[in-house]
Structures are given as C-alpha cells and as structure tokens.
Amino acid sequence: MCARNCEERLIVDVSKPSVARMYDHLLGGTDNYKVDRDACDELLRMAPSTRSLALANRAFLVRSVKYLARERGVRHFLDHGSGLPTRPNVHQVSQESNPDSHVVYVDNDPMVIAHGRTMLAEDPRTTAVLDADFRNTEKIFSSPEVRRLTSENLPVAALFVSVLHCIPNSDDPWSLVTGVAERLPPGSYMVISQLASPDAQLRAEITDFMHGITDGRWGEVRSPDEVDRFFDGLELVGTSTPVEVSRWLPDSDLAPRQKTDEWIEYGAVARIP
C-alpha cells in the first residue's frame, strides 16, 4: 500500500487505536484493525449509543452537504478532519446537485491520506486532499488547493463534523472556528457537530478513556453549552438552536433516533453574515 507516491511507504501504527479507524468501524467500514475494534467495544460498554450516534452524524453530514448544494447553491466545500472515505463522500453528494462542485479534504492521518489519494482518481479536477493538521489554519488557507477554492470569492462551506472534540480546551477550538470563519468569503457556511453530554461524570470518563488509548491525541467531550459557543456571531440555518444532529432538517419524522442519549452528536449549520 502506497501513501504519497510509489516510493514512499505508508506507515500505519496498529499498536494504538486511531480515532479515524474507530469511526470507520462504527460506521460498518473495513479500514480498521483489531485494536480499533477492541477500543470501540469498550466505548460501547461505557456509552451504548455510540454506534447509533456515529450513524446519525454521518447522515447529518450527507444531509447538510446536500442541503447546502441544492438549496443554497454552494459549490465549494472545505472538509476539516475528513477521516476515512465513506460513500457517499462530500464531493459525490455535492456533485449530484452541482457537477462542478470543488471539495478539499484536510487530514493528516497517513491511512486517510493514502485512501484520499486513491479517491482523487475519480475527479482530480474538482477534488483535492490536503495533508495537514486541521488546526493549522494558516497552512490550510495558504495552500494552493484552498486558495483555488476561495479565489472566486463565492460562498464556501467549512465542515467541522465530529472533529472538534479532538481538540483540548487548552488549544481554544472556539478561536479555531472563528479564525476559519473570518477567512471565508461573506455568505459562507459552517457545518459543526461535536460529541456532547450534559453529564459531567460521563464527559470526564470518556475523555479520560480516549486520552489513554490514543496517547493524548484527543480533546474533550463537551457540554451542550460549550458547543453552543462555536456558533457565536453566526446565523443558524434550519434550526433556531443547535440540536442532536438527527433532528437537523430530518428527511422525515421516521428518521432514526438514538435509543439512549447518554451522549450525542450535537451541532448545526450556520451562515457567516
């Protein structure tokens, strides 16, 4: 398996779980290892709703991209911490409405990058994969891929879907979101969801567990109030407040809901004034 080119070998650390591979397993994917599946089993014991939460979040991503492409005419998408490709991908969803949609995926997990380079073969003219830490806003916005995305001064949808809990409070993820919003053209959109719970003990237990199994490559499970702060200064679209994501413009009243809600993916779509 090759990573960036045929001369550079992909090095995947299978001694520790990967958040991207754990998410892939919860979604029913196959790009994961026993260490990831074992970690998911433990997480499911702590929070039985974890698999349905992941599925609801994935459906939210697809639904929000489809809405922005179809109803708001957005043709440019910047996916922060995109993770392992799961069909339909953002570019596939957006291009159903606008065949000329451009998508830049940002991640620095070597397995994600390897799969992303393969995915580029589908349409390298409209899809790019940027190898970068999604917290490095300066590097991202100075890259040729993102400069092309923003050069027309058309609305861009910046996606932070189930990734902000990977950033600790000490790194100020709120400033990260604000910094990205400030760099986007007026009328752009932010799509944000993050793991949240009103239960302080559960937040602490899962945060500690994830810190331990990932060697500290984790942030915080946050309270709903803390997630609300990501939307300060933005105009919510589709809902008057952030919500458990299956309740954001559901396809029908029969859309799947979590059976338990010890923690949820909590978020919304918002427009930058």
Backbone torsions as a table, in degrees:
resi	resn	phi	psi	omega
1	MET	NA	129.2	-178.7
2	CYS	-101.6	152.9	177.7
3	ALA	-101.4	-98.4	-170.7
4	ARG	-78.3	-32.8	175.8
5	ASN	-156.2	179.5	-173.0
6	CYS	-70.1	-16.1	-178.4
7	GLU	-93.0	-16.1	-176.1
8	GLU	-105.2	119.6	-177.3
9	ARG	-84.9	141.2	177.0
10	LEU	-75.4	126.1	177.6
11	ILE	-109.1	113.0	-179.4
12	VAL	-112.2	123.7	178.4
13	ASP	-83.4	109.2	-179.7
14	VAL	-101.1	11.9	177.7
15	SER	-85.0	-17.7	179.4
16	LYS	-128.6	146.3	176.1
17	PRO	-64.5	150.6	174.2
18	SER	-112.0	134.3	178.9
19	VAL	-58.8	-41.8	179.9
20	ALA	-62.4	-42.5	-178.2
21	ARG	-73.5	-33.5	175.5
22	MET	-62.5	-43.7	179.2
23	TYR	-63.3	-40.8	177.6
24	ASP	-58.9	-44.2	179.3
25	HIS	-63.7	-42.9	-179.9
26	LEU	-62.9	-28.5	179.2
27	LEU	-86.0	-0.4	179.9
28	GLY	90.2	14.8	-179.9
29	GLY	-80.0	176.8	-177.4
30	THR	-119.3	0.7	-178.8
31	ASP	-90.4	62.7	-178.2
32	ASN	-152.8	169.9	-175.9
33	TYR	-125.4	171.8	-177.5
34	LYS	-56.7	-38.1	-179.4
35	VAL	-62.4	-34.4	177.7
36	ASP	-72.3	-42.2	-179.7
37	ARG	-67.0	-38.6	177.6
38	ASP	-63.9	-40.6	178.4
39	ALA	-64.1	-40.2	177.6
40	CYS	-63.7	-39.0	178.5
41	ASP	-60.4	-42.1	179.0
42	GLU	-67.6	-40.4	178.9
43	LEU	-63.5	-38.7	178.7
44	LEU	-67.0	-29.9	175.1
45	ARG	-68.9	-36.9	179.5
46	MET	-74.5	-38.6	-175.6
47	ALA	-140.7	90.5	-173.7
48	PRO	-59.3	-19.0	-178.0
49	SER	-82.6	2.7	-169.5
50	THR	-59.9	-41.3	-179.0
51	ARG	-67.9	-45.1	179.5
52	SER	-66.0	-32.2	175.8
53	LEU	-61.9	-44.6	-179.8
54	ALA	-64.5	-42.1	180.0
55	LEU	-65.5	-40.7	178.0
56	ALA	-63.3	-37.8	-179.4
57	ASN	-68.4	-40.6	178.6
58	ARG	-62.9	-41.7	178.4
59	ALA	-64.0	-36.0	176.7
60	PHE	-62.8	-42.7	178.1
61	LEU	-58.7	-49.9	-178.7
62	VAL	-62.8	-43.9	-177.1
63	ARG	-65.2	-42.0	-178.1
64	SER	-69.5	-40.4	178.0
65	VAL	-64.9	-43.1	179.0
66	LYS	-61.7	-42.6	179.7
67	TYR	-63.8	-47.0	-177.5
68	LEU	-66.0	-37.7	179.3
69	ALA	-71.1	-43.6	-173.4
70	ARG	-83.3	-45.2	-173.2
71	GLU	-92.1	-28.3	-176.9
72	ARG	-111.5	-2.1	175.7
73	GLY	68.9	21.6	-179.8
74	VAL	-73.4	131.3	-179.1
75	ARG	-118.8	-3.0	-178.1
76	HIS	-124.8	127.4	-176.5
77	PHE	-130.6	137.0	178.8
78	LEU	-124.0	106.5	-171.4
79	ASP	-100.0	103.1	-178.2
80	HIS	-81.3	128.6	179.7
81	GLY	61.5	53.2	-167.5
82	SER	-66.2	-27.0	179.0
83	GLY	74.8	-176.5	-179.0
84	LEU	-67.2	137.7	-177.5
85	PRO	-60.1	131.4	175.5
86	THR	-130.9	119.7	-177.7
87	ARG	-73.8	140.0	-2.9
88	PRO	-77.6	139.4	177.2
89	ASN	-81.2	169.8	-177.1
90	VAL	-57.1	-43.7	-177.6
91	HIS	-67.1	-33.5	179.3
92	GLN	-69.2	-40.9	179.6
93	VAL	-66.0	-47.9	-176.1
94	SER	-67.4	-35.5	-176.6
95	GLN	-76.5	-12.4	171.8
96	GLU	-63.5	-34.9	178.7
97	SER	-91.9	-40.4	-177.8
98	ASN	-131.8	98.2	-175.8
99	PRO	-57.3	-21.7	-179.5
100	ASP	-95.6	16.2	177.6
101	SER	-60.5	142.5	177.4
102	HIS	-114.3	135.2	-178.7
103	VAL	-131.0	132.9	170.8
104	VAL	-115.9	121.6	175.9
105	TYR	-96.0	135.1	-179.2
106	VAL	-121.0	124.3	175.6
107	ASP	-163.1	161.7	176.1
108	ASN	-129.6	11.8	173.3
109	ASP	-75.0	125.9	-174.7
110	PRO	-59.5	-33.7	179.7
111	MET	-71.4	-38.1	176.9
112	VAL	-63.3	-44.2	-179.5
113	ILE	-62.6	-42.5	-179.7
114	ALA	-60.8	-46.3	179.0
115	HIS	-66.7	-36.5	180.0
116	GLY	-64.3	-39.7	178.5
117	ARG	-62.9	-38.0	176.7
118	THR	-64.8	-41.2	-179.7
119	MET	-62.1	-29.1	-178.7
120	LEU	-60.0	-25.5	-178.5
121	ALA	-61.7	-21.3	-180.0
122	GLU	-64.5	-43.3	179.4
123	ASP	-165.8	82.3	-177.5
124	PRO	-65.7	-13.6	-179.8
125	ARG	-74.6	-29.2	-173.4
126	THR	-119.2	-2.4	-177.0
127	THR	-130.6	135.5	178.8
128	ALA	-137.5	150.9	176.3
129	VAL	-121.2	121.4	-177.7
130	LEU	-106.7	122.3	178.6
131	ASP	-82.5	96.8	-177.9
132	ALA	-159.8	150.4	169.9
133	ASP	-68.3	126.5	-173.9
134	PHE	-66.9	-8.1	175.5
135	ARG	-82.7	-13.3	-175.2
136	ASN	-89.0	75.2	-175.4
137	THR	-60.6	-38.5	-179.4
138	GLU	-60.8	-47.5	-179.8
139	LYS	-64.7	-42.2	-177.5
140	ILE	-62.3	-49.4	-174.6
141	PHE	-78.9	-11.7	175.0
142	SER	-95.2	-3.7	-179.4
143	SER	-73.8	149.6	177.7
144	PRO	-59.1	-35.3	-177.7
145	GLU	-62.3	-45.2	-177.3
146	VAL	-81.0	-30.8	174.6
147	ARG	-60.4	-39.5	176.4
148	ARG	-64.9	-36.5	-177.9
149	LEU	-65.4	-35.7	-174.8
150	THR	-100.8	-3.7	-171.5
151	SER	-67.3	-26.6	-178.2
152	GLU	-83.6	-4.1	-179.4
153	ASN	59.2	30.3	175.2
154	LEU	-95.2	158.7	-179.8
155	PRO	-55.9	139.8	176.8
156	VAL	-120.8	139.3	172.6
157	ALA	-100.0	114.6	176.8
158	ALA	-93.7	123.7	-176.7
159	LEU	-103.0	127.9	169.8
160	PHE	-126.9	71.7	-171.7
161	VAL	-99.3	110.1	178.9
162	SER	56.7	43.5	177.6
163	VAL	-128.9	-23.6	-173.5
164	LEU	-67.0	-23.1	176.2
165	HIS	-71.4	-5.7	174.0
166	CYS	-83.0	-3.3	-178.7
167	ILE	-110.7	124.8	178.1
168	PRO	-69.9	157.3	178.0
169	ASN	-57.1	-32.3	-178.2
170	SER	-63.7	-20.9	177.6
171	ASP	-93.5	3.4	174.1
172	ASP	53.1	70.0	178.5
173	PRO	-63.1	-22.8	178.5
174	TRP	-64.7	-39.2	176.8
175	SER	-67.8	-34.1	176.7
176	LEU	-60.1	-49.4	-179.4
177	VAL	-62.5	-43.6	178.8
178	THR	-62.3	-42.0	-179.6
179	GLY	-62.6	-38.8	177.1
180	VAL	-67.6	-45.9	-179.4
181	ALA	-58.2	-38.6	-178.6
182	GLU	-68.7	-22.5	-178.3
183	ARG	-91.2	-9.4	-177.3
184	LEU	-88.9	154.1	177.5
185	PRO	-60.8	150.8	176.1
186	PRO	-56.1	144.1	-178.8
187	GLY	83.7	6.0	176.3
188	SER	-75.9	176.6	-174.8
189	TYR	-130.6	153.5	173.1
190	MET	-120.6	131.3	174.5
191	VAL	-115.2	115.0	-171.2
192	ILE	-131.4	131.7	166.9
193	SER	-143.3	150.7	179.5
194	GLN	-155.4	152.8	179.5
195	LEU	-66.4	129.5	-175.8
196	ALA	-145.3	153.8	175.4
197	SER	-156.4	142.4	174.0
198	PRO	-78.1	-8.1	-176.0
199	ASP	-89.3	106.1	-175.8
200	ALA	-61.9	-37.0	-179.3
201	GLN	-67.0	-43.7	178.2
202	LEU	-63.7	-42.6	178.1
203	ARG	-55.9	-45.1	-178.0
204	ALA	-67.5	-41.8	-177.6
205	GLU	-64.8	-45.7	-178.4
206	ILE	-71.9	-38.7	176.8
207	THR	-59.5	-45.9	179.4
208	ASP	-63.4	-42.3	179.8
209	PHE	-61.4	-47.0	-178.4
210	MET	-67.9	-36.6	174.4
211	HIS	-58.6	-44.5	-176.4
212	GLY	-65.7	-44.7	-174.6
213	ILE	-79.7	-18.8	-178.6
214	THR	-106.2	11.6	-177.0
215	ASP	56.0	40.6	175.2
216	GLY	84.6	4.3	179.5
217	ARG	-85.5	63.0	-175.4
218	TRP	-155.9	163.5	-180.0
219	GLY	-118.5	-104.2	-174.1
220	GLU	-145.0	136.5	160.5
221	VAL	-78.4	126.9	-170.9
222	ARG	-110.4	164.2	173.9
223	SER	-77.7	156.3	175.9
224	PRO	-54.7	-38.4	179.7
225	ASP	-61.3	-38.5	179.2
226	GLU	-67.1	-36.8	178.6
227	VAL	-69.4	-36.1	177.9
228	ASP	-53.6	-32.7	-176.9
229	ARG	-62.9	-25.6	178.8
230	PHE	-62.6	-20.8	-175.4
231	PHE	-100.5	7.0	177.7
232	ASP	-57.8	129.2	177.8
233	GLY	82.3	0.8	179.7
234	LEU	-107.7	160.2	179.8
235	GLU	-103.5	110.7	-177.8
236	LEU	-64.0	144.6	-178.8
237	VAL	-120.5	127.1	174.6
238	GLY	90.7	-25.1	177.5
239	THR	-144.2	157.6	179.6
240	SER	-86.5	-16.7	177.6
241	THR	-142.7	161.0	169.6
242	PRO	-59.8	153.0	-173.9
243	VAL	-142.7	166.5	165.3
244	GLU	-59.9	129.1	-160.2
245	VAL	-64.0	-22.9	177.4
246	SER	-68.0	-14.0	-180.0
247	ARG	-95.9	2.2	175.4
248	TRP	-85.3	110.3	179.7
249	LEU	39.0	61.0	-179.3
250	PRO	-62.8	151.2	179.7
251	ASP	-63.4	-29.6	178.0
252	SER	-162.6	168.9	176.8
253	ASP	-68.1	-13.4	-178.3
254	LEU	-96.1	6.6	179.6
255	ALA	-59.1	143.8	-177.2
256	PRO	-57.5	141.4	175.6
257	ARG	-123.5	155.7	174.2
258	GLN	-65.4	139.8	177.8
259	LYS	-77.4	-29.7	174.3
260	THR	-129.4	160.1	-175.4
261	ASP	-135.7	41.6	177.0
262	GLU	-60.8	-29.9	165.8
263	TRP	-147.6	160.4	-174.5
264	ILE	-141.4	162.1	162.9
265	GLU	-89.0	122.2	-170.2
266	TYR	-123.1	129.9	-179.1
267	GLY	177.9	-159.7	-175.9
268	ALA	-173.9	178.3	171.4
269	VAL	-114.2	138.8	-177.9
270	ALA	-141.0	150.4	177.4
271	ARG	-99.8	140.9	175.3
272	ILE	-85.6	119.4	-177.4
273	PRO	-58.7	NA	NA
